[in-house]
Amino acid sequence: MRVLAAIGVLAIVVAIAAAAFFFGGFYSVAASQPQPGIVASALIRVRQASINRHAVETPPLSLVDVAVVQAGARAFAQRGCTNCHGGPGVGWAKFSEGLNPGPPDLKEIVDTIEPRQLFWVIKNGIDMTGMPSFGAIEVPDKEIWTIVAFLKKLPTVSDQDYKAWTAPASSGTQ
């Protein structure tokens, strides 16, 4: 019984110390400093668990249709995604280097992420990362799904194809 009481007292002391540390302002929230490993690891696990639990929608259109992929490339460019994530032949904007955590290089990770998860992240954003919610600015779900289609194709898209897909349409008049 004494062991249980000691564990209970220890748990209370640890909780009070943690509260004093975090709510007392001792933990730095500066983006210019890396997070302690335990915090970074915990945030990654919480993010992954949340996305897995909430990402339930399925694509209402074909994600391999060339026209859908090309529309997604245009939306990706027009919505400013290249500023943080770059794109084929397009560098990241300088300000993205100041984000903590930094934005992922999507062509390196997109094969490990399911379309439903990509859709959820784009639509809802990710708190405390700089990833905005496209749903909050009323981007239609169909457009978000085209971006997902483009992202799933991203690792194989050439610089030339991306440039052609995202070029402004010529009006044909002069």
N, CA, C and O of each residue as an XYZ file, in Angstrom:
696
protein
N       0.826     -1.190      0.000
C       0.000      0.000      0.000
C       0.870      1.254      0.000
O       0.535      2.242     -0.652
N       1.995      1.216      0.735
C       2.898      2.368      0.784
C       3.508      2.632     -0.585
O       3.750      3.784     -0.946
N       3.755      1.583     -1.340
C       4.338      1.744     -2.678
C       3.360      2.491     -3.576
O       3.758      3.392     -4.315
N       2.095      2.126     -3.519
C       1.085      2.812     -4.321
C       0.953      4.275     -3.918
O       0.805      5.146     -4.774
N       1.007      4.544     -2.627
C       0.927      5.920     -2.137
C       2.140      6.716     -2.621
O       2.002      7.871     -3.023
N       3.311      6.113     -2.585
C       4.527      6.791     -3.036
C       4.456      7.084     -4.534
O       4.867      8.157     -4.976
N       3.941      6.144     -5.306
C       3.789      6.351     -6.754
C       2.800      7.487     -7.001
O       3.031      8.325     -7.873
N       1.718      7.525     -6.258
C       0.725      8.593     -6.394
C       1.308      9.956     -6.076
O       1.081     10.918     -6.808
N       2.064     10.045     -4.980
C       2.690     11.311     -4.594
C       3.703     11.734     -5.664
O       3.764     12.908     -6.029
N       4.491     10.785     -6.163
C       5.474     11.083     -7.199
C       4.788     11.598     -8.466
O       5.268     12.542     -9.093
N       3.686     10.991     -8.834
C       2.941     11.419    -10.025
C       2.429     12.840     -9.844
O       2.472     13.634    -10.783
N       1.956     13.164     -8.681
C       1.456     14.519     -8.408
C       2.598     15.530     -8.475
O       2.435     16.607     -9.050
N       3.741     15.201     -7.899
C       4.900     16.095     -7.916
C       5.364     16.330     -9.358
O       5.654     17.464     -9.741
N       5.433     15.263    -10.150
C       5.852     15.394    -11.552
C       4.855     16.262    -12.317
O       5.266     17.107    -13.112
N       3.571     16.075    -12.097
C       2.547     16.867    -12.780
C       2.664     18.345    -12.411
O       2.543     19.210    -13.279
N       2.897     18.638    -11.147
C       3.051     20.027    -10.699
C       4.310     20.639    -11.310
O       4.284     21.782    -11.766
N       5.406     19.888    -11.322
C       6.654     20.389    -11.911
C       6.488     20.643    -13.416
O       6.965     21.653    -13.932
N       5.824     19.740    -14.102
C       5.593     19.921    -15.545
C       4.717     21.140    -15.790
O       4.988     21.924    -16.700
N       3.686     21.306    -15.003
C       2.808     22.468    -15.158
C       3.586     23.756    -14.910
O       3.433     24.722    -15.658
N       4.419     23.783    -13.868
C       5.222     24.974    -13.587
C       6.188     25.257    -14.736
O       6.389     26.415    -15.101
N       6.784     24.215    -15.306
C       7.731     24.378    -16.412
C       7.047     24.944    -17.652
O       7.516     25.924    -18.230
N       5.944     24.330    -18.057
C       5.277     24.756    -19.289
C       4.489     26.056    -19.115
O       4.632     26.975    -19.921
N       3.660     26.141    -18.073
C       2.825     27.323    -17.889
C       3.581     28.485    -17.258
O       3.098     29.617    -17.270
N       4.753     28.219    -16.713
C       5.587     29.277    -16.142
C       6.448     29.971    -17.182
O       7.179     30.907    -16.860
N       6.368     29.518    -18.431
C       7.105     30.167    -19.513
C       8.538     29.695    -19.675
O       9.300     30.292    -20.436
N       8.922     28.629    -18.971
C      10.292     28.141    -19.081
C      10.541     27.393    -20.394
O      11.668     27.357    -20.889
N       9.494     26.801    -20.947
C       9.618     26.097    -22.227
C       9.561     27.141    -23.332
O       8.605     27.913    -23.401
N      10.563     27.177    -24.192
C      10.615     28.153    -25.270
C       9.783     27.677    -26.458
O       9.924     26.544    -26.919
N       8.920     28.557    -26.940
C       8.123     28.255    -28.128
C       8.712     28.919    -29.370
O       8.052     28.988    -30.407
N       9.942     29.404    -29.274
C      10.592     30.087    -30.399
C      10.805     29.123    -31.563
O      11.296     28.010    -31.376
N      10.434     29.558    -32.759
C      10.633     28.746    -33.958
C      12.109     28.686    -34.343
O      12.504     27.841    -35.146
N      12.920     29.569    -33.781
C      14.346     29.604    -34.109
C      15.158     28.557    -33.348
O      16.346     28.380    -33.618
N      14.530     27.868    -32.406
C      15.220     26.842    -31.626
C      14.575     25.488    -31.881
O      13.350     25.377    -31.929
N      15.409     24.447    -32.046
C      14.823     23.117    -32.244
C      14.106     22.651    -30.979
O      14.487     23.001    -29.862
N      13.069     21.862    -31.181
C      12.335     21.314    -30.048
C      13.152     20.192    -29.423
O      13.887     19.497    -30.124
N      13.032     20.009    -28.113
C      13.683     18.857    -27.492
C      13.165     17.573    -28.147
O      12.005     17.508    -28.554
N      14.002     16.581    -28.246
C      13.652     15.329    -28.914
C      12.358     14.712    -28.431
O      11.566     14.229    -29.239
N      12.130     14.719    -27.138
C      10.925     14.101    -26.585
C       9.671     14.859    -27.024
O       8.631     14.252    -27.279
N       9.774     16.191    -27.109
C       8.637     17.004    -27.543
C       8.371     16.773    -29.029
O       7.227     16.565    -29.433
N       9.428     16.809    -29.843
C       9.279     16.586    -31.281
C       8.674     15.212    -31.547
O       7.776     15.074    -32.378
N       9.164     14.204    -30.845
C       8.647     12.851    -31.017
C       7.184     12.755    -30.611
O       6.384     12.129    -31.305
N       6.835     13.370    -29.494
C       5.450     13.338    -29.023
C       4.524     14.044    -30.014
O       3.431     13.556    -30.303
N       4.963     15.191    -30.530
C       4.128     15.923    -31.486
C       3.919     15.136    -32.769
O       2.824     15.150    -33.332
N       4.948     14.453    -33.236
C       4.836     13.635    -34.446
C       3.831     12.503    -34.216
O       2.976     12.243    -35.062
N       3.939     11.839    -33.077
C       3.021     10.727    -32.772
C       1.575     11.213    -32.633
O       0.646     10.565    -33.115
N       1.397     12.344    -31.980
C       0.052     12.894    -31.815
C      -0.509     13.287    -33.183
O      -1.671     13.005    -33.478
N       0.302     13.932    -34.016
C      -0.138     14.337    -35.348
C      -0.550     13.126    -36.178
O      -1.617     13.126    -36.792
N       0.292     12.096    -36.199
C      -0.009     10.898    -36.985
C      -1.272     10.201    -36.489
O      -2.097      9.772    -37.295
N      -1.429     10.087    -35.188
C      -2.616      9.438    -34.635
C      -3.878     10.233    -34.967
O      -4.910      9.650    -35.301
N      -3.800     11.551    -34.878
C      -4.952     12.391    -35.181
C      -5.345     12.276    -36.649
O      -6.522     12.115    -36.971
N      -4.356     12.361    -37.541
C      -4.646     12.256    -38.971
C      -5.259     10.894    -39.280
O      -6.254     10.811    -40.000
N      -4.679      9.834    -38.745
C      -5.212      8.488    -38.996
C      -6.650      8.344    -38.517
O      -7.459      7.695    -39.180
N      -6.972      8.930    -37.389
C      -8.323      8.810    -36.828
C      -9.344      9.620    -37.635
O     -10.468      9.164    -37.844
N      -8.963     10.806    -38.083
C      -9.919     11.711    -38.708
C     -10.005     11.619    -40.228
O     -11.003     12.038    -40.815
N      -8.983     11.079    -40.865
C      -8.952     11.016    -42.334
C      -9.773      9.825    -42.819
O      -9.273      8.702    -42.877
N     -11.020     10.071    -43.162
C     -11.910      8.979    -43.552
C     -12.511      9.134    -44.953
O     -13.088      8.184    -45.483
N     -12.383     10.311    -45.551
C     -13.013     10.535    -46.856
C     -12.285      9.788    -47.963
O     -11.070      9.596    -47.910
N     -13.041      9.376    -48.956
C     -12.470      8.686    -50.111
C     -12.622      9.563    -51.341
O     -13.546     10.373    -51.421
N     -11.722      9.405    -52.297
C     -11.762     10.265    -53.487
C     -13.052     10.090    -54.280
O     -13.474      8.964    -54.544
N     -13.684     11.208    -54.663
C     -14.889     11.138    -55.486
C     -14.568     11.127    -56.984
O     -15.470     11.113    -57.821
N     -13.289     11.134    -57.304
C     -12.854     11.144    -58.697
C     -11.600     10.297    -58.844
O     -10.992      9.909    -57.846
N     -11.212     10.011    -60.063
C     -10.025      9.193    -60.319
C      -8.769     10.010    -60.062
O      -8.591     11.091    -60.622
N      -7.907      9.483    -59.214
C      -6.664     10.186    -58.891
C      -5.571      9.927    -59.921
O      -4.484     10.497    -59.827
N      -5.848      9.075    -60.900
C      -4.848      8.795    -61.940
C      -5.233      9.408    -63.278
O      -4.478      9.304    -64.245
N      -6.391     10.043    -63.346
C      -6.823     10.723    -64.567
C      -5.861     11.882    -64.852
O      -5.627     12.721    -63.983
N      -5.311     11.929    -66.055
C      -4.311     12.936    -66.420
C      -4.857     14.350    -66.246
O      -4.150     15.227    -65.749
N      -6.087     14.578    -66.642
C      -6.679     15.910    -66.515
C      -6.804     16.321    -65.047
O      -6.608     17.489    -64.710
N      -7.125     15.377    -64.184
C      -7.249     15.654    -62.746
C      -5.875     15.986    -62.161
O      -5.738     16.927    -61.380
N      -4.865     15.211    -62.542
C      -3.495     15.457    -62.063
C      -3.020     16.837    -62.505
O      -2.433     17.577    -61.715
N      -3.272     17.182    -63.759
C      -2.855     18.488    -64.276
C      -3.598     19.627    -63.588
O      -3.007     20.666    -63.295
N      -4.884     19.437    -63.330
C      -5.650     20.444    -62.580
C      -5.084     20.595    -61.174
O      -5.034     21.701    -60.636
N      -4.660     19.489    -60.583
C      -4.051     19.532    -59.261
C      -2.722     20.265    -59.263
O      -2.402     20.972    -58.308
N      -1.941     20.103    -60.330
C      -0.674     20.828    -60.449
C      -0.936     22.329    -60.501
O      -0.242     23.113    -59.854
N      -1.951     22.720    -61.283
C      -2.297     24.146    -61.371
C      -2.755     24.679    -60.014
O      -2.347     25.764    -59.600
N      -3.598     23.921    -59.327
C      -4.076     24.352    -58.005
C      -2.916     24.431    -57.010
O      -2.846     25.363    -56.209
N      -2.015     23.463    -57.062
C      -0.838     23.433    -56.187
C      -0.023     24.717    -56.381
O       0.421     25.332    -55.411
N       0.165     25.110    -57.636
C       0.931     26.321    -57.934
C       0.149     27.577    -57.544
O       0.702     28.477    -56.913
N      -1.121     27.642    -57.912
C      -1.931     28.843    -57.674
C      -2.216     29.083    -56.200
O      -2.336     30.230    -55.769
N      -2.324     28.024    -55.434
C      -2.622     28.162    -54.001
C      -1.377     28.422    -53.161
O      -1.471     28.538    -51.939
N      -0.211     28.513    -53.801
C       1.010     28.870    -53.089
C       1.725     27.721    -52.409
O       2.604     27.950    -51.578
N       1.374     26.502    -52.741
C       1.986     25.340    -52.091
C       3.490     25.272    -52.332
O       4.242     24.786    -51.487
N       3.923     25.767    -53.503
C       5.350     25.713    -53.819
C       6.169     26.611    -52.894
O       7.369     26.393    -52.731
N       5.542     27.610    -52.292
C       6.282     28.485    -51.379
C       6.937     27.692    -50.256
O       8.076     27.963    -49.876
N       6.218     26.720    -49.733
C       6.737     25.936    -48.615
C       7.279     24.572    -49.031
O       8.246     24.084    -48.448
N       6.664     23.959    -50.031
C       7.020     22.588    -50.389
C       7.823     22.467    -51.675
O       8.280     21.376    -52.015
N       8.004     23.571    -52.396
C       8.689     23.494    -53.674
C       7.851     22.702    -54.664
O       6.687     22.391    -54.409
N       8.451     22.389    -55.772
C       7.777     21.622    -56.805
C       8.787     21.264    -57.874
O       9.939     21.691    -57.787
N       8.405     20.509    -58.863
C       9.339     20.144    -59.929
C       9.890     21.399    -60.618
O       9.154     22.120    -61.291
N      11.170     21.646    -60.446
C      11.817     22.807    -61.042
C      11.529     24.117    -60.340
O      11.908     25.178    -60.837
N      10.863     24.066    -59.184
C      10.505     25.274    -58.442
C      11.076     25.166    -57.030
O      10.791     24.211    -56.307
N      11.884     26.155    -56.646
C      12.474     26.147    -55.304
C      11.505     26.656    -54.255
O      10.510     27.309    -54.569
N      11.805     26.353    -53.025
C      11.013     26.796    -51.894
C      11.271     28.282    -51.667
O      12.361     28.768    -51.969
N      10.302     29.002    -51.148
C      10.483     30.404    -50.788
C      11.393     30.481    -49.559
O      11.365     29.601    -48.699
N      12.181     31.523    -49.493
C      13.148     31.698    -48.407
C      12.483     31.639    -47.019
O      13.055     31.084    -46.081
N      11.281     32.210    -46.895
C      10.645     32.254    -45.572
C      10.367     30.863    -45.014
O      10.287     30.697    -43.796
N      10.217     29.864    -45.876
C       9.895     28.520    -45.391
C      11.032     27.936    -44.561
O      10.819     27.008    -43.780
N      12.232     28.474    -44.726
C      13.366     28.005    -43.922
C      13.193     28.373    -42.447
O      13.823     27.769    -41.579
N      12.352     29.351    -42.165
C      12.128     29.787    -40.787
C      11.003     29.056    -40.084
O      10.738     29.316    -38.911
N      10.335     28.144    -40.781
C       9.261     27.389    -40.143
C       9.831     26.259    -39.291
O      10.790     25.593    -39.683
N       9.231     26.054    -38.130
C       9.666     24.983    -37.246
C       8.427     24.315    -36.667
O       7.719     24.933    -35.871
N       8.150     23.092    -37.036
C       8.975     22.231    -37.883
C       8.919     22.681    -39.337
O       7.953     23.299    -39.783
N       9.978     22.353    -40.056
C      10.044     22.719    -41.458
C       9.047     21.937    -42.284
O       8.680     20.818    -41.925
N       8.602     22.520    -43.394
C       7.665     21.801    -44.258
C       8.351     20.605    -44.904
O       9.526     20.688    -45.263
N       7.637     19.501    -45.056
C       8.268     18.322    -45.651
C       8.463     18.479    -47.157
O       7.720     19.199    -47.823
N       9.472     17.795    -47.672
C       9.666     17.692    -49.117
C       8.696     16.613    -49.569
O       8.961     15.423    -49.397
N       7.591     17.017    -50.138
C       6.500     16.091    -50.426
C       6.883     14.972    -51.384
O       6.379     13.856    -51.259
N       7.764     15.250    -52.337
C       8.117     14.176    -53.278
C       8.857     13.043    -52.584
O       8.908     11.928    -53.105
N       9.426     13.310    -51.430
C      10.140     12.280    -50.678
C       9.225     11.461    -49.766
O       9.558     10.327    -49.423
N       8.084     12.015    -49.372
C       7.233     11.316    -48.399
C       5.862     10.921    -48.913
O       5.165     10.131    -48.276
N       5.467     11.462    -50.064
C       4.089     11.275    -50.525
C       3.735      9.809    -50.779
O       2.567      9.438    -50.664
N       4.697      8.980    -51.115
C       4.409      7.568    -51.351
C       4.035      6.822    -50.067
O       3.476      5.727    -50.125
N       4.342      7.410    -48.919
C       4.045      6.755    -47.642
C       2.738      7.256    -47.017
O       2.354      6.824    -45.930
N       2.065      8.169    -47.716
C       0.849      8.779    -47.175
C      -0.334      8.415    -48.056
O      -0.259      8.524    -49.280
N      -1.413      7.989    -47.446
C      -2.617      7.597    -48.181
C      -3.354      8.840    -48.690
O      -3.293      9.895    -48.058
N      -4.047      8.723    -49.825
C      -4.804      9.869    -50.344
C      -5.760     10.480    -49.328
O      -5.876     11.704    -49.253
N      -6.442      9.657    -48.548
C      -7.380     10.190    -47.551
C      -6.650     11.057    -46.526
O      -7.197     12.052    -46.051
N      -5.410     10.678    -46.182
C      -4.634     11.449    -45.221
C      -4.178     12.784    -45.826
O      -4.235     13.824    -45.168
N      -3.726     12.742    -47.080
C      -3.338     13.979    -47.760
C      -4.523     14.943    -47.833
O      -4.392     16.132    -47.542
N      -5.671     14.412    -48.223
C      -6.879     15.243    -48.321
C      -7.179     15.896    -46.977
O      -7.430     17.100    -46.911
N      -7.153     15.113    -45.918
C      -7.488     15.641    -44.590
C      -6.514     16.746    -44.185
O      -6.931     17.785    -43.673
N      -5.224     16.524    -44.412
C      -4.221     17.528    -44.031
C      -4.421     18.816    -44.826
O      -4.385     19.908    -44.260
N      -4.630     18.691    -46.132
C      -4.809     19.885    -46.952
C      -6.093     20.616    -46.548
O      -6.096     21.841    -46.432
N      -7.151     19.891    -46.339
C      -8.431     20.514    -45.994
C      -8.410     21.157    -44.606
O      -8.939     22.253    -44.422
N      -7.801     20.480    -43.635
C      -7.861     20.936    -42.242
C      -6.619     21.642    -41.741
O      -6.673     22.323    -40.717
N      -5.488     21.495    -42.443
C      -4.238     22.075    -41.960
C      -3.706     21.308    -40.769
O      -4.322     20.347    -40.307
N      -2.558     21.740    -40.276
C      -1.972     21.115    -39.091
C      -1.545     22.220    -38.133
O      -0.692     23.050    -38.448
N      -2.152     22.206    -36.976
C      -1.904     23.206    -35.951
C      -0.422     23.265    -35.580
O       0.249     22.236    -35.498
N       0.067     24.453    -35.365
C       1.439     24.727    -34.909
C       2.515     24.268    -35.893
O       3.625     23.937    -35.478
N       2.201     24.244    -37.200
C       3.212     23.870    -38.190
C       3.329     24.871    -39.323
O       4.315     24.843    -40.060
N       2.378     25.733    -39.482
C       2.353     26.636    -40.620
C       1.528     26.088    -41.775
O       1.294     26.797    -42.754
N       1.079     24.829    -41.679
C       0.240     24.255    -42.732
C      -1.179     24.781    -42.557
O      -1.851     24.453    -41.579
N      -1.641     25.613    -43.523
C      -2.968     26.202    -43.376
C      -4.088     25.231    -43.717
O      -3.866     24.188    -44.333
N      -5.279     25.594    -43.307
C      -6.481     24.840    -43.632
C      -7.079     25.409    -44.907
O      -7.550     26.546    -44.923
N      -7.061     24.619    -45.978
C      -7.677     25.073    -47.218
C      -9.194     25.061    -47.091
O      -9.878     25.814    -47.784
N      -9.721     24.224    -46.222
C     -11.155     24.221    -45.971
C     -11.608     25.519    -45.330
O     -12.703     26.001    -45.619
N     -10.786     26.093    -44.467
C     -11.134     27.334    -43.786
C     -11.237     28.505    -44.758
O     -11.937     29.480    -44.483
N     -10.545     28.415    -45.889
C     -10.634     29.487    -46.886
C     -11.557     29.068    -48.033
O     -11.548     29.662    -49.111
N     -12.338     28.049    -47.773
C     -13.398     27.589    -48.662
C     -12.920     27.085    -50.029
O     -13.586     27.285    -51.044
N     -11.759     26.431    -50.035
C     -11.333     25.739    -51.250
C     -12.246     24.523    -51.400
O     -12.382     23.745    -50.457
N     -12.867     24.345    -52.553
C     -13.786     23.215    -52.728
C     -13.080     21.866    -52.572
O     -11.921     21.707    -52.955
N     -13.797     20.906    -52.005
C     -13.242     19.561    -51.823
C     -12.712     18.986    -53.135
O     -11.660     18.347    -53.154
N     -13.439     19.212    -54.234
C     -13.009     18.673    -55.525
C     -11.625     19.199    -55.896
O     -10.791     18.450    -56.405
N     -11.381     20.474    -55.645
C     -10.068     21.050    -55.944
C      -8.991     20.440    -55.040
O      -7.879     20.164    -55.488
N      -9.331     20.235    -53.781
C      -8.368     19.609    -52.867
C      -8.031     18.205    -53.360
O      -6.871     17.796    -53.306
N      -9.027     17.461    -53.840
C      -8.763     16.115    -54.361
C      -7.866     16.169    -55.600
O      -7.071     15.255    -55.818
N      -7.979     17.227    -56.417
C      -7.066     17.323    -57.570
C      -5.632     17.532    -57.094
O      -4.693     17.009    -57.694
N      -5.464     18.294    -56.018
C      -4.120     18.485    -55.453
C      -3.585     17.150    -54.949
O      -2.410     16.836    -55.143
N      -4.436     16.368    -54.307
C      -4.041     15.038    -53.841
C      -3.593     14.185    -55.025
O      -2.573     13.500    -54.945
N      -4.348     14.222    -56.121
C      -3.982     13.451    -57.318
C      -2.608     13.877    -57.828
O      -1.785     13.035    -58.185
N      -2.366     15.175    -57.860
C      -1.053     15.673    -58.290
C       0.041     15.205    -57.336
O       1.101     14.759    -57.774
N      -0.212     15.304    -56.039
C       0.810     14.901    -55.068
C       1.169     13.419    -55.191
O       2.337     13.050    -55.072
N       0.172     12.578    -55.428
C       0.459     11.147    -55.568
C       1.324     10.886    -56.813
O       2.043      9.888    -56.869
N       1.257     11.763    -57.788
C       2.049     11.635    -59.015
C       3.374     12.398    -58.913
O       4.278     12.177    -59.719
N       3.491     13.275    -57.947
C       4.618     14.202    -57.809
C       6.010     13.590    -57.993
O       6.819     14.175    -58.714
N       6.331     12.451    -57.386
C       7.700     11.936    -57.522
C       8.118     11.651    -58.969
O       9.313     11.585    -59.260
N       7.160     11.482    -59.871
C       7.496     11.152    -61.258
C       7.243     12.305    -62.232
O       7.428     12.144    -63.438
N       6.828     13.453    -61.727
C       6.541     14.591    -62.603
C       7.851     15.306    -62.944
O       8.622     15.675    -62.058
N       8.083     15.491    -64.233
C       9.300     16.180    -64.675
C       9.131     17.692    -64.526
O       8.014     18.206    -64.455
N      10.251     18.380    -64.481
C      10.232     19.838    -64.421
C       9.475     20.406    -65.625
O       8.700     21.353    -65.489
N       9.706     19.824    -66.792
C       9.076     20.313    -68.023
C       7.550     20.118    -67.972
O       6.795     21.020    -68.336
N       7.110     18.952    -67.525
C       5.667     18.715    -67.434
C       5.018     19.688    -66.458
O       3.971     20.263    -66.753
N       5.637     19.871    -65.300
C       5.069     20.776    -64.303
C       4.977     22.196    -64.863
O       3.971     22.882    -64.680
N       6.024     22.621    -65.538
C       6.029     23.963    -66.129
C       4.903     24.096    -67.150
O       4.202     25.108    -67.172
N       4.728     23.088    -67.988
C       3.667     23.119    -69.007
C       2.280     23.103    -68.358
O       1.389     23.836    -68.787
N       2.096     22.287    -67.344
C       0.799     22.169    -66.686
C       0.387     23.432    -65.954
O      -0.800     23.740    -65.846
N       1.389     24.173    -65.445
C       1.079     25.340    -64.610
C       1.233     26.661    -65.358
O       1.018     27.724    -64.776
N       1.602     26.611    -66.639
C       1.746     27.833    -67.427
C       0.381     28.472    -67.632
O      -0.617     27.774    -67.808
N       0.338     29.802    -67.608
C      -0.946     30.469    -67.870
C      -1.440     30.109    -69.276
O      -0.652     29.994    -70.214
N      -2.723     29.938    -69.397
C      -3.311     29.636    -70.707
C      -3.143     30.843    -71.617
O      -3.408     31.979    -71.222
N      -2.702     30.582    -72.829
C      -2.537     31.702    -73.768
C      -3.911     32.035    -74.351
O      -4.723     31.154    -74.636
N      -4.133     33.311    -74.514
C      -5.443     33.753    -74.999
C      -5.555     33.661    -76.506
O      -6.665     33.650    -77.038
N      -4.430     33.595    -77.210
C      -4.461     33.470    -78.651
C      -4.663     34.803    -79.354
O      -4.639     34.861    -80.583
N      -4.864     35.888    -78.585
C      -5.015     37.213    -79.185
C      -3.807     38.063    -78.873
O      -3.137     37.888    -77.855
N      -3.547     38.996    -79.785
C      -2.402     39.879    -79.552
C      -2.754     41.293    -79.821
O      -1.910     42.178    -79.677
